[in-house]
Amino acid sequence: MKAILIHYPKCSTCQKAKKYLTSLAVDFEERHIVEQNPTVEELTLWIQQSKLDIKKFFNTSGNLYKEQKLKDKLPTMSDEEKIQLLASNGMLVKRPLLLYKDTVLVGFKEEAYQQLFK
């Protein structure tokens, strides 16, 4: 089974993740997070599989997050509303996302990638 790296090509963290996967000789396919925005169904599944809080899926350092003042809005939103919001624009989603089997990694941590593919 191929891993899927969902990324934004200009993101330096995404570039590091891609380079690291290549160094581990991992067979993966790439998916541009803006051109192929994650769907509500995908996000719902990934959030369940990751066992992380939905907040971890938001790109809190992104301009769009800040422009929309989501720090103040998210606490009053339902989980369904948060997922709809994430599905509305790939730039709101923290990246990279790495999908492999039933594992979902959010962001890039070398140790987590190494552990997944050892």
Secondary structure, DSSP 8 states (H G I E B T S, - for coil): --EEEEE-TT-HHHHHHHHHHHHTT--EEEEETTTT---HHHHHHHHHHHT--GGGGB-TTSHHHHHTTHHHHGGGS-HHHHHHHHHH-GGGB-S-EEEETTEEEES--HHHHHHHT-
